[in-house]
């Protein structure tokens, strides 16, 4: 168990290191960006990124999941290359036609998205081109993941993100290109990245095509596409729906509140990258369900702690990162954080559908969640504004996580540790409330540090006092602390987790 936990956590750390480090830098640069981008610009970015999210999903047609599922099942050499090449050729032809149509209709599309304003037509065109090129990058990145080449994966994602930060500073701040600078940056980075990724692509991409392989891939992929589209409906669609009720300035407030609330997503994105290869490999072992249940518990611990911490520091964070015109974003932050934690829970508990290839249930979970989320948005947004949009977002992920869990249990029941999970949830609620009630008003930076630290300490102490940890886990934690203290003396304590 200890080795499997180490394998998963190492994968999460390595896969997520590149993106997480730069995401933190981008997060910290937000106070600088708000001085060069207007509220209307942030509102436009919310709309453009929502459209971009839809495009990234459509441009892959769910085939990235099919590639992950079937790549290792194919023999190395021509068989594996034929499968990969079939997917790449299909994407190139179909997405190429969509790109031509999109570029031809960019002006009327921009007028529709921005109420007749053509200010953002150039960023829209750049985004369309970049989304087309990005559709091909999953092949080399998946090859790295499936071959356990996590260091190369992390190094490339770090380099991509670091280049993105540097170029955005140039295009947005130094050159004053505004929203256009955001998408010039993205396109330049993608064009520079593609030749580098060819190292992991050339061996599996050849001028070969198989209708049989395409049939297998699409049979797995297409049922997931409506699911993915529905998920974007209650994520990006939530923002687009709010755009029909609010001006660009109010959208900008919601956008930045949403951004501050998505700190949980740093972990979710890193975890998702390592989680899929881990559970596919673990599912082949005789004790798979027991292992997956324990890993789920540990994953929920992190999700709840991050959501509790974000809720505790939300007010200080907005004062620290944004200008006074964004104070209405304060109540949005914790709501979004909880929604993101529910997304992580969905990733943890719906894996039975992938393991058993019952992906046809994914559309049911996400379409239902999208319908409930949009319905909630229609009711709440006119009454509560940005907070209504945030609550609709949270409700969507709650429905999705619930249905994903129910359907997955039908085909792959995992004996989750419900008692321990309940303790974690209760501890998280208390840990978020304590720093808000006992820590006095402080300067924003001090508030973030003090309230965040109090949350972590209370969370850890209550988990220990509540009996959450098993004796073997307590022994492991004590041994780890002892090993750290005695490392200088060369002493080492060895233990294990059952």
N, C-alpha and C positions, 0 to 999 in steps of 0.2 A: 504493500500500500504506500509506504513511504517513498519508494522509487517512482511509483506512478504519479504521486502528488508532486514530487520534484520535477518529473518530466513535464507535467502540465504547467506548473508555475514557471518553469524555465522557458517553456514555449511562449507563455503569455508575456513574460518579461522581455524576451528577445524580439518576438514579433511586434510587440507594442512599443519597444524602446524608441524606434525611429520616429514614428508618427506621434507618440505621446510627448516626447521631448519638445518637438517643434509645435505641437498643438498647445503646449503650455506657453511657449514663447509667443505664439500668435495670440493666445489668451491674454498674456501680459502686455501685448502691444495694443490691445483694444483702447486703452485711454489715449494713445497717440492717434489711432485711426479716427476716433470720433471727432478729432479736431480738423480732419481733412475731408471727411465724408459727412454730408448733411443727413438729417433724419430722412429726407426724401430719398437720398442715395441708399440708405439702409433699407428703406421700404422697397426700393427697386431691387436691391440685392436679395431680399427675401423672396420676391416673385421669381427672379431669375434662377436662384438656387433651387427653388421648388420645381421649376420646369426642368432644370438640369438633372435633378434627382430622378424624375420620371424618365428622362431620356437615357440616362445611364442604365436603368433597368431594362427599358425596351430594347436598347441597342445590343444587349447581351442575350435576350430571349430566354433567360433561365439556363442558358447553355454553360455558364460558368459552374453551376451546380452539377450539371450532367458530367462535365469534365472531371470535377472532383470525385464524383461517384464512380466513374467507369475507367478512368485513366490507368490506374494500377491493375485493373482486371485484364487489360490488354497486354499481349506479349511485347517485349521490347523490340524495337526495330520497325519494320514496315507496318505491322499491324497497329502499333501504337501511333505511328506517324500518320497513317491513313485516317484514324479516328480524329486526331487533332486537326489535321488539314481539312477534313470535311467540315468541322465546326468553323474554322477560320474562313474558309471560302464562303460558306453560307452567310456569315456575318458581314463579310466584305461586300457581297452582292446586295443583300437586302438593305443593310444600313447605308450603303452608298446611294441607293435610290432615295431613301428617306432624307439623306443629307441634301441632295440636289433639290428635292421638293421644299425642304426647310429654308434653304438659302434663297430660293426663288420667292418664297412667301414671307420673308423676314419682316418686311415693312408693314404689311397688314397685320401680321401676328403681333408685332410690337405695339401698333396702334390699339389693338384689342386688349393687350395685357396692361397697357399704361394709359387707358382712357384717351386715346388719340395722340399721346405724346410720343414723338419719335426720337427723343433724346437718347434712349437706350437701345437703339436698333443695332449699333455697332457691337456693343457687348453681347447682344443676342446672337449675332452672326458668329462671333468668336467662340461663344459657348457651344454652338451647334457643331462647329468644326472640331473643337477639342473633345466633345462627347463622342464623336465618331472615332477619333483616334484612340481614346481611352478604352473603347470596347475590346480592343485586341490585347490589352496589357494583362488581362487575367491569366492568359495562357502561361507566360513565363513566371508570373508570381505564384500560380498554383503549382507549377513544376518545382519551384523552390520549396514550397510547403510540403509537397508530397515526397520530396527527396530529403526532407529534414535539413534543408540548407537554410536554417533560420538566420544565420549571421549575414548571409548575402541579402536575404529578404530585408532584414532590418537596416542594413547599411544603405541599400537603395532607397528604401522609404525615407530614411533620414536625409539622404542627399537630396531627394526630390523635395521634401518639405523644407529643408534649409534653403535650397535655391528659391523656393516659393516665397519664403520670408524675405530674403534679400531683394528679390526682384520687386516684390510689392512695396518695399520701402523706397525703391527707386521710382517705380512707375506712379505710385499713389502719392507719395510725399514729396520726393525730389522733383518729379516732372508734373505733378498735379493733374494726373489723367483720370482721377476719380474711379468710377465703376469700370470704365474701359480698361484702366490699369490692372484691375483684378483679373480680367479675362485675357489680357495680353500676357500677363504673367503665367497663367495656367497653360496657355497654348505653347508658349516658349519652352516651358518645363517639359511638357509632354513630347514635343518634337525632339528635344535633347535626350529624353529618356529612351525613346524607342530603339535607337541604334545600340544602346548599352544592353537592353533586354534581349537583343537578338542572340546573345551568347546562350541563353536558355531556351531559345525558340527554334534555332536553325535545325537542330537534330530531330525535331518532331513536326516540322512543317515542310511539306513537299507538294509538288503539283499532282496530288492524287485526291480522288473524291469517291465516296461510297454512299450510295443511297440507303443501304442497309444500316450503316453506322449513323447516318443522319436520322433515320427513323427511330433507332434506339435512343439517341440523344434527345430528340424532340419529345418522345414519349415520356421521358423523365422530366424534361425541362418545361414543356408547355403547361402542365398542370400547376407548376410553381409560378408561372408568369402572372396569371390573374391574382394569385396570392400576393406576389410582390407589388403589383399595380395597386391592389386594394390597400396594402400597407402604406404605399406612398400617398394614397388618397387621404388616409387619416393622419399622415405626417405632413407632407407637402400640401396635400389637398386642404388640410386644416388651415394652412397659411393663406392659400389662394381663396378659400371661402371667406376668411377674415378680411382679405383685401376688398371684397365686395361690400363690406360694411364700414371700412375705415380708410381714411386718407393715408398717403404714403408716410407722413410723419408719425402717425400712430402705429403704422406697420413697423416703422423703424424702432420705436420703443419696444414693441413686442419681439422684434428680431433680436435686439441686444439682450433683453431679458431671457429669451430662449437660449441664446448663446451662453450666458452665464449659468443657466440651469443644466447645460449639457456636459458639465465636467464629468458626470457619471459615465458619459459616453466614451471618454478616453479609455476607461477600463473595459467597457462592453465591447468596443471595437477590437481592442487587443485580445480579449478573451475569445471572441468569436473566431478570430484567425487561427488560434491554437486549438480551440475546442473541437471543431469538426474533424480534423485528422485524428485527434485523441479518441473521440468516442467511436469513430469508425473502426479503429484498431482495437480498442478495448472491448467492443461488442463481440469480438471473436473469442474472447477469453471466457472460461467457465464461470468466473465470479464477476462478470461484467456488471450486472445490475447492482450488486452491492457496492462496487467501486464507483459507479456513476451516481448512486445515491449519496455517497459521502462527498464526492466532488461537488455535487449540487449544493450540499449544505455549506461547504466552504465558499462556493461562489456567492451564495446568498448572503453570507456574512459580509463579504466585501461590498456587495451592492447596497445593503442596508446601511452600512457604515458611511459610505459615500453620500447616499441620499440624506442621511441624518446630518452629516457635516455640512452639506450644501445648504440645507434648511437653516441650520444654526447661524451660518455666516452670511446669509443672503443680503440682509440690510447693509452690513459693512462692505460686502463685495460690490454692491451697486454704487455706494458712495465712493469707494476706492477706484473703481474701474471706469465709471461713467461720469458725465457731467450732470448738473442738477436737473436739466430738462428730461432726464431719463428716470427720475425717481419713481415714476409709476410702474417701473419694471420690477420693483422689490417683491411684491407678492407673486409675480410670475415665476421667479427663480425656483422656489421649492416645489411648486406644482410640476414644473417641467422635470426637475430632478427625480421626483417619484415616478413620473411616466417613463423616464429612461431606465430606472431600476426595474420597472415592470417589463420593459423590453428585454432586459438581461435575463429576467426570470423566464420569459418565453423561450429564449434561446436555450436555456438550461433544461426545460421540462418538455419541450416538444420534439426532442431528438428521436423518439420512438418512430415518428412518421418517416424520418430519413433512413433510420436503420432498417426498417422493414419495407422501405420503398413505397409506402402509402402516401405519396406526396399529393395525391388528389384531395386530401383533407386540408392542405394548406390554404387553398382558395376559400374554403368554408370559414376557416377561422378569421382570415383577414377581411373577407368581404363583409362578414357579420360585424367585425370590429369597425370597419370603415363606415358602414351604414349607421351604427350606433353613434360613432364619433361625429359624423356629419350632422346627424339628427340633433345631437346634443349641441353642436355648434350653432345650428340654425336657431335653437331656443336660447342659448346662453350668450352668444356673441352680441346681439342687439341690446341685451340687458346689462351685461357685465363687461363688455368691451374686450380688452386684451386678456383679462382674467378669465372671461368666458371661453376664449380660444384655448387658453392653457388647460382649463378643466376638461374641455372636450378632448384635448390631446391625451390627457391622463385616462379618461374613461375608455378611449379607444384601446389603449394598451392593456388596460385591465381586462376588457372583454377578450382581447386576443390571447393574453396569457392564460386566462381561464379555459377557453375553448381548446387551445393548443395542448394544455395539460390533459383535458378530458379525452380528446381524440387519441393522443399518444398512448394513454393508458389502455385503450382498447386493444392495441396491437403489441405493445411492449411495456407491460406494467413494471415499474421500478419501485422498490420498497423505500420510498423517501422517508426521511427521519422527521416526521411531522412534529413531534414534541420539541425537538431541538430547533426546528425552523420557527415554531411559535415563540420560543424564548428569544430568538434573534430579533423577531419583529417587535416584541414588547420592549426589549432592550433598546432598539433603535428609536422608538418613539420617545422613551424617557431621555435618551442621550441627546436628542435634538431639543427637547424642552428645557433641560437643566441649564445649559449655557445662556439661553434666552431669558431665563428668570433670575439667575444668580449673578451673572456678569454685568457690571454697570456699563453705562455708556462710555465708549472709548473712541479714540481716533480710529478711522477706518482700518488702517493697516494693523494697529494693535488689536482691534476687535476681531479681525480675521484670524490672527495668530492665537489669541487667548481663547476665543470661543471655539475655534477649531481644535485646539489642544484639549480643552475641557471635554469636548464631544468624544474624542478618542479615548481619553482616560476613563470617563464614565462608562463608555461602551465596553472597554476591555474589563473593567472592574465588575460590571454587572454580569457580563458573560461568565466570568470566573465564579462569582458569588451565586449565580443562579443554577449552578451544576451543569452548565452547557458542555463543558469539556469532560471527556472520558478520562479515566485514570491514565490510560496510555498516552493520551494527548497532553495531559498535565505533565507527565514524566518527560515527554518529548520537549515541551516548552521549557521545563526546568533545565533539562540537559542542554538545550540550545543556549540558554542564558549562561549556564556554567561554562560551556565551551567557549562562548565569546569572552567571558571574563578571564578564562585561563589560557586563552590562545597564546598570550605572550609568554607564558611559562611552559608552553609545549604540551600541556595536559589536554586530553581529549576524552569526552564522555560519549559513549555510544548507546543509543536506544532505538526504539522503533514504534510505529503507530500501527495498531491492529487494523 
